[in-house]
Amino acid sequence: MMRALLVLILVAVSVAGAPAAEPPPAGPPAAPSGSGQAPEAVDPRLLEALQRYNGGTAALQRHELESAVSQFRQAVRLDPTLADAHHNLGIALLELRQPGPAIEAFQRALVLAPDRVESRLGLAMAFRDSGETSRAIAELVQIVPKRADDPEPRLMLAALYVKTGQPRAAAEQFREAARLLPNDAAIRFQLGLAAMEAGELDWALEAFRMATTLDPADADAQYNLGVVMGAKIRALVDEKVSTYRRAVELRPDLADAHYQLGVAYIQKAQLGRVEEKRALLQLALEEFRIFERFAPNDPKAAAATHNIQVLEPQVK
């Protein structure tokens, strides 16, 4: 049984990600001492915008999402340059599962604060939730180098790579996340799955071994470790067949290579598909016969004769 890939909702995009606006002073700022100038009036719309922003932030912290959205929308209507309000509006909309409006909010926040990683991460999440996977990946690719020590964007990117059929890219991100969270068995498991899908058997073997070490009771990890070991054995047998075959091509009279090639064909038949078995056993039979011809007095000759006798009925 295969486990669904881990998909994380990043906690980095939170109210804490946006510095709370300080409440304005009770009255207009006083003129500098000795300036002789009258105090400059403060735009009441800006004061109200800050009040709405702070009210929205408090509502968001209480998880009163509809109220938070209303407050933040009023804040940005009163002061469209208030980047924090756009950002937190995006958060509240994401929580309400409204990724389309959240995209707009985060994009406006980024126009005002282009280097704000938290807003770009929120935008990536909104793209992901709206099904715009390629755009989510593009945002995360920008984020990961800037958050090199944060595993969460890597996990999110890895999951999207899996979704889009890019297992090797996913495995690379899971591998980096595992480096940052070395005791997380679930990440090792996901790394193993992605590496196995990418054909990176050594990565997969290491990942599943570590997953079973960290969580010995994980039956899925134990099962997949066995699957990878089987795939690794098959790959080694294929390589064994290839190298012995090359040896007898280079030296047709190398008797021991013919014998070992026969053994390798039998191993391949045992591990391979049923429909290939007869053809592989026929090849093994031929190699043992060649061995007998070249080395009738070899200590392995009796074993070769026995193998011939066993194989002949099976290939008829």
SEDRENVO-199406 format. One line per field, with one value per residue: residue number from 1; chain; x, y, z of N, C-alpha, C, CB in turn. Coordinates in steps of 0.1 Angstrom, whole numbers. Glycine has a CB too. Example, Ala and Ser with C-alpha at 12.3 -4.5 7.8 and 13.67 -1.06 7.14 Angstrom:
SEDRENVO-199406
num (1,2);
cadena (A,A);
nX (132,128);
nY (-57,-22);
nZ (78,71);
caX (123,137);
caY (-45,-11);
caZ (78,71);
cX (132,129);
cY (-33,0);
cZ (78,79);
cbX (113,141);
cbY (-45,-6);
cbZ (90,57);
This chain:
SEDRENVO-199406
num (1,2,3,4,5,6,7,8,9,10,11,12,13,14,15,16,17,18,19,20,21,22,23,24,25,26,27,28,29,30,31,32,33,34,35,36,37,38,39,40,41,42,43,44,45,46,47,48,49,50,51,52,53,54,55,56,57,58,59,60,61,62,63,64,65,66,67,68,69,70,71,72,73,74,75,76,77,78,79,80,81,82,83,84,85,86,87,88,89,90,91,92,93,94,95,96,97,98,99,100,101,102,103,104,105,106,107,108,109,110,111,112,113,114,115,116,117,118,119,120,121,122,123,124,125,126,127,128,129,130,131,132,133,134,135,136,137,138,139,140,141,142,143,144,145,146,147,148,149,150,151,152,153,154,155,156,157,158,159,160,161,162,163,164,165,166,167,168,169,170,171,172,173,174,175,176,177,178,179,180,181,182,183,184,185,186,187,188,189,190,191,192,193,194,195,196,197,198,199,200,201,202,203,204,205,206,207,208,209,210,211,212,213,214,215,216,217,218,219,220,221,222,223,224,225,226,227,228,229,230,231,232,233,234,235,236,237,238,239,240,241,242,243,244,245,246,247,248,249,250,251,252,253,254,255,256,257,258,259,260,261,262,263,264,265,266,267,268,269,270,271,272,273,274,275,276,277,278,279,280,281,282,283,284,285,286,287,288,289,290,291,292,293,294,295,296,297,298,299,300,301,302,303,304,305,306,307,308,309,310,311,312,313,314,315,316);
cadena (A,A,A,A,A,A,A,A,A,A,A,A,A,A,A,A,A,A,A,A,A,A,A,A,A,A,A,A,A,A,A,A,A,A,A,A,A,A,A,A,A,A,A,A,A,A,A,A,A,A,A,A,A,A,A,A,A,A,A,A,A,A,A,A,A,A,A,A,A,A,A,A,A,A,A,A,A,A,A,A,A,A,A,A,A,A,A,A,A,A,A,A,A,A,A,A,A,A,A,A,A,A,A,A,A,A,A,A,A,A,A,A,A,A,A,A,A,A,A,A,A,A,A,A,A,A,A,A,A,A,A,A,A,A,A,A,A,A,A,A,A,A,A,A,A,A,A,A,A,A,A,A,A,A,A,A,A,A,A,A,A,A,A,A,A,A,A,A,A,A,A,A,A,A,A,A,A,A,A,A,A,A,A,A,A,A,A,A,A,A,A,A,A,A,A,A,A,A,A,A,A,A,A,A,A,A,A,A,A,A,A,A,A,A,A,A,A,A,A,A,A,A,A,A,A,A,A,A,A,A,A,A,A,A,A,A,A,A,A,A,A,A,A,A,A,A,A,A,A,A,A,A,A,A,A,A,A,A,A,A,A,A,A,A,A,A,A,A,A,A,A,A,A,A,A,A,A,A,A,A,A,A,A,A,A,A,A,A,A,A,A,A,A,A,A,A,A,A,A,A,A,A,A,A,A,A,A,A,A,A,A,A,A,A,A,A);
nX (9,5,15,-1,14,30,16,22,6,18,30,44,33,15,-2,18,37,35,44,27,8,16,-5,-18,-8,-27,-34,-26,8,32,47,82,103,106,103,83,63,30,13,12,-17,-30,-41,-73,-83,-61,-56,-79,-76,-54,-65,-85,-69,-55,-77,-85,-63,-64,-89,-82,-63,-80,-93,-116,-127,-143,-149,-122,-116,-134,-125,-98,-103,-116,-95,-75,-90,-92,-65,-46,-19,-11,7,9,-18,-29,-14,-22,-49,-49,-41,-63,-83,-72,-75,-103,-107,-107,-90,-87,-94,-74,-50,-50,-48,-23,-7,-10,2,28,35,37,57,81,101,92,92,73,48,51,53,27,13,22,9,-17,-19,-14,-37,-57,-53,-34,-8,17,23,25,47,67,68,76,101,115,114,127,156,159,150,167,171,147,125,98,89,103,92,66,71,82,60,44,60,59,32,31,45,73,95,122,130,114,124,149,142,128,150,167,150,149,175,174,155,163,153,127,106,85,92,114,102,86,107,118,97,96,122,123,104,117,137,160,175,194,192,165,167,183,167,143,154,163,138,126,142,138,111,102,77,64,46,42,66,84,75,79,107,114,104,121,146,142,140,165,181,172,182,210,213,207,228,249,243,248,276,289,280,293,319,321,317,340,360,354,361,362,356,346,332,310,297,290,274,253,242,235,215,195,189,179,156,142,136,123,96,69,64,88,104,108,124,147,156,163,184,202,206,219,243,254,259,278,298,304,315,338,352,353,365,365,359,333,319,302,281,272,263,242,225,219,204,182,172,165,139,122,123,113);
nY (-12,22,52,84,113,136,167,200,227,258,273,296,317,338,357,366,370,395,426,442,471,500,516,549,581,599,625,650,650,669,700,704,713,748,755,771,765,756,726,698,686,653,629,619,596,579,574,560,539,525,518,501,481,472,462,442,425,416,403,383,369,358,341,349,350,362,387,397,398,418,440,443,449,473,487,488,501,526,532,525,519,504,479,457,453,444,420,405,404,386,363,358,353,331,313,312,297,309,312,327,356,359,356,380,398,392,397,425,432,425,443,466,458,443,426,410,380,364,373,364,337,333,339,318,297,304,302,275,264,273,258,265,253,254,281,284,268,283,306,294,285,308,314,294,296,319,312,293,277,268,242,240,255,239,214,219,226,203,185,196,192,164,161,171,153,152,135,133,160,165,146,158,181,170,157,178,189,168,169,192,185,160,139,133,110,108,126,113,90,101,110,86,75,93,92,65,65,81,64,64,44,40,63,60,35,42,62,49,30,47,58,36,31,54,51,23,10,16,2,7,19,-2,-21,-7,-5,-32,-34,-17,-30,-53,-43,-32,-56,-68,-50,-53,-79,-77,-61,-79,-100,-85,-78,-104,-113,-96,-103,-129,-123,-109,-128,-157,-183,-183,-201,-202,-177,-183,-202,-187,-168,-184,-190,-164,-159,-177,-166,-141,-150,-160,-137,-121,-113,-136,-143,-140,-160,-186,-181,-170,-191,-209,-196,-198,-226,-230,-216,-232,-256,-247,-242,-268,-279,-264,-268,-296,-310,-293,-284,-275,-288,-310,-298,-281,-301,-312,-289,-286,-310,-304,-281,-287,-301,-280,-261,-272);
nZ (0,-9,4,6,-7,13,20,29,47,49,78,79,66,82,107,123,105,94,104,131,128,144,168,161,175,199,192,166,154,173,164,157,185,190,165,156,139,129,140,118,101,105,82,85,72,70,96,103,86,97,121,112,101,124,138,121,122,148,147,130,144,163,148,135,106,86,97,98,71,62,78,68,41,43,53,32,13,24,26,2,0,21,27,46,52,28,26,50,44,23,36,53,34,22,43,43,21,-4,-29,-53,-49,-29,-43,-57,-35,-24,-46,-48,-24,-29,-50,-36,-17,-29,-21,-1,14,27,16,-10,-6,4,-20,-36,-23,-27,-55,-58,-45,-61,-83,-101,-108,-121,-119,-91,-86,-99,-82,-58,-65,-66,-39,-23,-24,-8,16,27,50,58,58,50,26,7,10,2,-25,-34,-32,-52,-75,-76,-81,-107,-122,-119,-107,-100,-95,-74,-55,-50,-36,-14,-3,5,24,42,51,66,85,100,116,109,100,81,61,51,41,20,4,-3,-19,-40,-51,-58,-79,-96,-104,-90,-73,-53,-37,-29,-14,7,18,26,44,64,72,82,103,119,124,133,133,111,86,59,51,56,38,13,14,11,-16,-30,-25,-39,-65,-67,-66,-89,-108,-103,-111,-138,-146,-140,-159,-183,-180,-180,-204,-221,-215,-227,-253,-258,-252,-264,-256,-229,-204,-178,-176,-193,-178,-155,-167,-175,-149,-141,-160,-151,-126,-134,-148,-126,-112,-131,-155,-160,-187,-199,-189,-200,-223,-212,-196,-217,-228,-206,-206,-230,-224,-204,-218,-236,-218,-208,-232,-235,-210,-199,-178,-157,-122,-119,-138,-132,-119,-140,-158,-143,-141,-168,-172,-156,-168,-194,-197,-190,-210,-232);
caX (0,14,10,-2,25,28,15,21,2,29,27,52,23,6,-3,31,46,33,45,15,9,15,-16,-14,-9,-41,-36,-17,21,36,58,95,104,113,102,73,53,18,13,6,-28,-29,-52,-81,-85,-50,-58,-89,-70,-46,-75,-91,-58,-53,-89,-85,-53,-70,-99,-75,-57,-91,-98,-128,-121,-151,-146,-109,-116,-141,-116,-87,-107,-118,-81,-69,-98,-88,-50,-42,-5,-8,11,6,-32,-31,-9,-31,-62,-46,-41,-77,-90,-68,-82,-117,-106,-110,-77,-87,-92,-62,-40,-51,-43,-9,0,-9,12,41,37,42,69,85,111,86,91,60,38,54,49,12,9,24,-1,-30,-18,-16,-50,-65,-50,-24,4,30,26,29,61,75,69,84,115,121,114,136,170,158,146,175,171,133,121,84,87,108,82,55,76,84,47,39,68,53,19,33,52,87,99,136,131,107,133,159,136,126,163,171,141,153,187,170,147,169,146,114,104,76,99,123,93,83,119,119,88,100,134,120,97,127,147,172,173,203,185,153,171,188,156,134,161,163,124,123,150,132,98,102,64,57,45,44,81,90,71,86,121,115,102,134,156,139,144,180,186,170,192,223,213,208,242,257,242,255,290,293,278,304,331,322,319,355,367,344,366,364,346,339,322,298,290,284,263,241,237,228,202,185,185,171,144,135,132,116,82,66,65,103,111,113,135,159,161,169,198,210,209,230,256,260,264,291,308,308,323,352,358,347,371,364,352,319,313,291,270,267,255,230,217,213,193,170,166,160,124,115,123,106);
caY (0,34,64,96,122,146,181,208,241,264,282,308,328,340,371,370,373,409,434,449,485,507,526,563,589,604,637,652,652,682,706,704,724,760,757,782,761,749,711,694,677,639,625,610,584,571,569,550,527,518,512,489,471,465,454,430,416,410,393,371,361,351,332,355,353,371,400,401,402,431,451,446,455,487,494,490,511,539,535,514,517,496,465,447,450,435,407,398,401,374,352,355,348,317,305,310,289,318,315,338,369,359,359,395,405,390,404,439,434,424,455,476,453,432,416,403,366,359,375,356,324,333,339,305,288,307,296,261,261,276,248,270,246,259,294,281,263,294,314,287,284,321,315,284,301,329,305,280,269,265,230,240,258,228,203,223,225,188,179,201,184,151,163,174,142,155,129,136,173,163,139,167,190,162,154,189,190,157,174,202,178,147,129,133,98,110,132,102,82,108,110,73,73,101,86,52,68,87,54,66,33,42,73,54,26,50,69,39,25,57,59,24,33,64,47,8,4,20,-9,11,21,-15,-27,-1,-9,-44,-32,-11,-40,-62,-36,-31,-69,-70,-41,-59,-91,-73,-57,-91,-106,-77,-79,-117,-114,-88,-111,-140,-117,-105,-141,-168,-195,-181,-211,-198,-167,-189,-208,-176,-162,-193,-188,-151,-160,-183,-156,-132,-157,-161,-124,-114,-116,-150,-145,-140,-170,-197,-176,-168,-205,-214,-189,-204,-239,-229,-213,-244,-265,-242,-244,-283,-281,-258,-272,-308,-314,-283,-289,-271,-296,-318,-288,-277,-312,-312,-278,-290,-320,-297,-271,-292,-303,-267,-252,-279);
caZ (0,-10,12,-1,-5,23,15,41,46,56,89,78,62,94,112,128,93,91,116,134,127,158,169,160,187,202,184,155,159,176,156,164,195,186,150,153,129,134,138,105,104,101,74,93,65,73,110,103,79,107,131,106,100,137,141,112,127,161,143,123,155,170,137,130,93,78,102,94,57,62,83,60,29,46,55,20,6,29,24,-7,1,33,23,56,52,16,30,59,37,15,46,57,22,20,53,39,8,-16,-35,-64,-43,-21,-53,-59,-24,-23,-57,-45,-13,-35,-57,-26,-10,-38,-15,11,11,32,7,-22,-2,3,-34,-41,-18,-34,-69,-56,-41,-72,-94,-110,-103,-127,-113,-77,-87,-103,-70,-48,-70,-61,-24,-17,-21,2,29,26,62,61,51,45,11,-1,10,-7,-39,-37,-35,-65,-85,-76,-88,-121,-128,-119,-94,-96,-89,-61,-46,-46,-26,-2,2,13,36,52,57,76,95,99,124,104,92,70,49,45,33,8,-4,-9,-30,-52,-56,-65,-91,-106,-108,-82,-63,-41,-29,-23,-5,19,25,33,55,75,76,91,116,127,128,130,132,98,77,45,49,56,25,2,15,4,-30,-35,-25,-50,-77,-67,-69,-104,-115,-102,-119,-152,-148,-140,-172,-193,-180,-184,-219,-228,-214,-236,-266,-260,-252,-265,-250,-214,-200,-165,-179,-199,-166,-147,-175,-173,-136,-141,-168,-142,-116,-141,-150,-113,-108,-141,-158,-164,-201,-203,-182,-209,-232,-203,-193,-229,-229,-196,-210,-240,-218,-197,-228,-241,-207,-209,-243,-233,-198,-194,-166,-146,-110,-120,-149,-127,-117,-153,-163,-135,-146,-181,-170,-149,-176,-207,-197,-188,-222,-243);
cX (9,7,9,9,21,27,13,15,11,25,34,43,13,6,11,40,45,34,32,17,8,3,-11,-15,-23,-44,-26,-3,25,47,71,96,111,111,92,63,41,19,6,-5,-26,-42,-61,-84,-73,-51,-68,-84,-62,-55,-81,-81,-56,-65,-89,-75,-57,-80,-92,-69,-68,-98,-113,-126,-130,-149,-133,-109,-123,-132,-105,-91,-110,-104,-75,-77,-94,-73,-45,-27,-1,-5,7,-9,-35,-26,-18,-45,-60,-46,-55,-85,-85,-74,-97,-118,-112,-96,-76,-85,-79,-50,-39,-45,-28,-1,1,1,26,45,43,55,74,94,105,84,78,49,39,50,34,7,11,13,-14,-30,-21,-30,-60,-63,-40,-11,17,33,30,43,70,78,78,98,122,123,125,150,170,155,153,174,157,128,107,83,93,98,70,59,77,70,41,47,62,40,20,42,67,94,113,137,124,117,144,154,134,140,169,163,145,166,184,162,151,161,131,112,95,83,108,114,90,95,121,110,92,112,132,113,107,138,160,171,182,197,173,157,175,177,147,141,161,148,121,131,143,118,97,88,57,57,47,59,88,87,79,101,123,113,115,145,154,143,159,186,184,180,206,224,214,222,251,256,249,270,295,291,289,317,332,322,333,364,358,348,367,352,338,329,309,290,283,273,251,234,229,215,191,180,176,157,135,129,123,102,81,68,79,110,117,125,148,165,168,183,207,215,220,243,262,265,277,302,313,317,337,359,352,353,371,356,337,312,301,279,264,258,242,220,211,202,180,163,159,144,116,114,117,93);
cY (12,45,76,106,133,160,190,222,249,274,295,320,329,354,376,374,388,417,442,464,491,516,540,570,595,617,639,654,666,687,705,716,736,763,768,778,754,734,708,684,663,636,616,596,574,566,558,537,519,511,500,478,464,457,441,420,409,400,381,362,353,341,336,360,363,385,405,406,416,442,454,452,470,494,497,500,525,542,523,511,508,482,454,443,441,421,399,395,388,362,348,349,333,308,302,302,297,322,326,352,370,362,374,403,404,397,419,442,433,436,465,471,441,422,408,389,360,361,366,341,322,332,325,295,291,302,281,257,264,267,253,266,252,273,293,277,274,303,307,286,297,321,306,290,312,324,292,271,265,253,231,244,246,217,207,222,211,182,184,194,170,151,165,164,145,149,132,150,173,157,149,176,182,159,166,191,180,161,184,196,163,136,128,121,100,116,121,93,88,108,97,70,81,96,73,55,74,76,56,56,35,52,67,44,32,56,60,33,34,59,48,25,43,59,32,3,9,9,-5,13,8,-22,-21,-3,-22,-43,-27,-22,-50,-56,-35,-45,-72,-62,-47,-72,-88,-68,-69,-99,-98,-78,-93,-119,-107,-96,-122,-135,-114,-118,-152,-181,-194,-189,-206,-187,-172,-196,-198,-169,-171,-191,-175,-151,-167,-174,-146,-138,-158,-148,-117,-118,-130,-152,-145,-152,-181,-193,-175,-182,-211,-209,-195,-218,-239,-225,-225,-254,-260,-244,-259,-285,-276,-263,-285,-313,-304,-288,-285,-279,-304,-309,-284,-288,-313,-301,-280,-299,-314,-288,-276,-295,-290,-258,-259,-273);
cZ (0,-2,4,3,5,17,27,38,55,66,88,74,73,98,117,117,90,103,119,133,141,158,168,173,187,193,174,161,162,167,164,173,189,171,147,143,136,131,125,108,98,93,82,86,68,87,110,96,89,118,125,105,113,141,133,117,140,157,137,134,163,160,133,116,85,83,98,80,55,66,74,47,31,47,42,11,11,27,15,-6,13,30,33,55,40,20,39,53,29,25,50,46,20,31,50,26,-4,-22,-45,-58,-35,-31,-55,-48,-22,-34,-54,-34,-19,-44,-48,-18,-18,-31,-3,8,15,22,-6,-18,-1,-11,-40,-36,-25,-48,-68,-54,-52,-84,-104,-106,-108,-121,-98,-77,-90,-91,-60,-52,-66,-46,-18,-14,-10,16,29,38,66,52,44,31,3,-1,1,-22,-43,-40,-48,-77,-87,-85,-103,-128,-129,-107,-90,-90,-75,-51,-42,-35,-13,5,10,25,47,58,68,88,95,106,120,95,80,58,43,36,20,-2,-11,-20,-42,-59,-64,-78,-101,-110,-100,-70,-51,-32,-21,-12,8,26,32,45,67,80,86,104,125,132,124,128,119,88,63,42,48,42,14,2,8,-11,-36,-35,-36,-63,-78,-71,-84,-112,-115,-111,-134,-155,-149,-154,-183,-192,-184,-199,-226,-227,-224,-251,-269,-260,-253,-258,-235,-208,-187,-167,-185,-187,-158,-154,-174,-160,-135,-149,-159,-132,-122,-144,-137,-109,-118,-143,-163,-179,-207,-198,-191,-218,-224,-199,-205,-231,-218,-200,-221,-234,-210,-207,-234,-230,-207,-220,-241,-220,-192,-181,-155,-134,-111,-131,-144,-125,-130,-159,-156,-139,-159,-180,-164,-159,-189,-207,-196,-200,-234,-247);
cbX (-10,15,19,-16,30,40,3,35,-13,38,29,63,17,11,-13,38,42,20,57,9,-1,28,-25,-22,1,-44,-36,-20,32,40,55,107,111,127,97,81,60,5,7,17,-41,-27,-48,-94,-85,-36,-62,-102,-61,-36,-85,-97,-45,-50,-102,-82,-40,-76,-109,-64,-50,-101,-98,-134,-121,-166,-147,-99,-124,-153,-111,-79,-120,-126,-72,-66,-113,-90,-42,-45,3,-20,26,9,-40,-23,5,-32,-66,-33,-33,-84,-87,-52,-81,-123,-115,-118,-71,-100,-103,-59,-43,-65,-50,-5,-8,-23,10,42,24,31,65,92,123,73,103,57,37,68,55,7,17,38,-2,-32,-5,-7,-54,-64,-63,-25,3,29,14,20,62,69,56,78,116,113,101,136,176,148,131,189,178,124,121,77,95,122,77,50,89,90,37,41,83,50,11,39,47,90,97,145,123,95,140,164,123,119,174,170,126,155,196,162,132,183,147,109,98,64,108,130,80,78,131,117,74,102,145,110,86,134,150,173,176,217,181,145,182,199,148,129,176,168,115,125,164,130,87,109,56,65,32,37,87,85,56,83,125,104,91,138,156,125,137,185,179,156,192,226,201,198,247,252,226,251,295,285,264,306,332,310,310,359,377,341,379,363,352,350,328,302,300,295,268,246,248,238,204,192,198,177,146,144,144,124,77,52,57,110,102,101,132,156,150,160,197,203,196,226,254,249,253,290,302,295,317,350,358,348,385,357,357,318,323,295,275,279,263,233,225,225,198,174,177,167,120,122,138,105);
cbY (0,38,66,103,128,146,182,210,242,272,276,306,325,331,372,359,365,412,444,444,492,515,524,570,600,607,650,664,646,683,720,704,719,759,744,794,751,755,704,687,683,629,619,616,586,579,581,555,531,528,523,493,478,476,462,433,424,421,399,376,370,361,318,366,340,367,399,389,392,430,446,432,448,489,485,477,508,539,536,518,530,498,465,452,463,440,408,406,413,375,356,368,356,316,312,324,276,331,303,337,372,345,352,400,400,375,402,444,422,412,460,478,449,438,424,411,358,365,390,356,320,345,349,300,291,322,300,256,269,291,245,286,231,260,304,270,252,303,318,273,282,333,311,272,307,340,303,284,276,278,218,250,270,223,201,238,233,181,184,216,184,145,175,188,139,170,114,136,184,154,127,175,196,148,150,202,188,144,180,213,180,147,133,146,87,119,144,94,79,122,113,62,78,116,84,44,79,98,55,81,20,46,85,47,17,60,77,28,22,71,59,11,37,77,55,1,9,33,-16,25,30,-24,-25,14,-10,-54,-23,1,-47,-66,-22,-27,-80,-66,-27,-62,-100,-61,-47,-101,-107,-62,-76,-128,-108,-74,-117,-149,-104,-96,-142,-171,-200,-165,-224,-194,-156,-200,-216,-166,-160,-207,-188,-141,-168,-196,-149,-127,-171,-167,-115,-116,-106,-153,-134,-127,-177,-202,-163,-160,-214,-211,-174,-205,-246,-218,-201,-251,-267,-227,-241,-291,-275,-243,-261,-319,-318,-270,-283,-256,-305,-326,-276,-274,-325,-311,-265,-296,-331,-290,-261,-305,-312,-259,-248,-294);
cbZ (12,-25,25,2,-18,34,5,47,51,46,102,68,48,105,123,136,81,83,116,148,118,161,181,149,187,216,194,147,149,191,152,154,207,189,143,148,119,127,150,96,97,113,60,96,50,71,119,95,67,114,135,92,96,148,138,98,130,170,133,113,165,175,141,140,85,80,118,96,49,70,97,57,24,58,63,12,8,44,37,-21,2,43,20,70,51,4,37,72,28,8,59,62,10,22,67,37,10,-11,-40,-72,-34,-14,-66,-62,-11,-23,-70,-40,-3,-44,-64,-15,5,-50,-10,15,17,46,3,-26,12,11,-42,-37,-3,-34,-75,-45,-28,-77,-101,-111,-106,-142,-114,-71,-97,-114,-64,-46,-85,-66,-19,-26,-33,-2,30,24,73,58,59,54,8,6,25,-4,-40,-25,-24,-66,-81,-62,-82,-123,-141,-120,-95,-109,-98,-62,-54,-58,-31,-6,-9,4,32,45,46,69,93,104,139,97,101,75,54,56,41,10,5,2,-25,-48,-45,-56,-88,-99,-122,-76,-70,-46,-37,-34,-10,15,14,23,52,70,64,84,112,119,121,140,144,92,79,43,60,68,23,2,30,9,-33,-27,-11,-51,-77,-53,-61,-107,-109,-87,-117,-154,-137,-129,-176,-191,-165,-176,-223,-221,-200,-234,-267,-248,-240,-280,-256,-211,-197,-155,-189,-209,-158,-142,-189,-175,-125,-148,-181,-136,-110,-154,-156,-103,-105,-154,-169,-160,-208,-198,-172,-218,-238,-191,-187,-241,-227,-183,-216,-251,-208,-188,-240,-244,-193,-210,-256,-231,-187,-205,-169,-152,-98,-123,-156,-115,-108,-162,-161,-120,-146,-190,-162,-137,-180,-210,-185,-177,-225,-240);
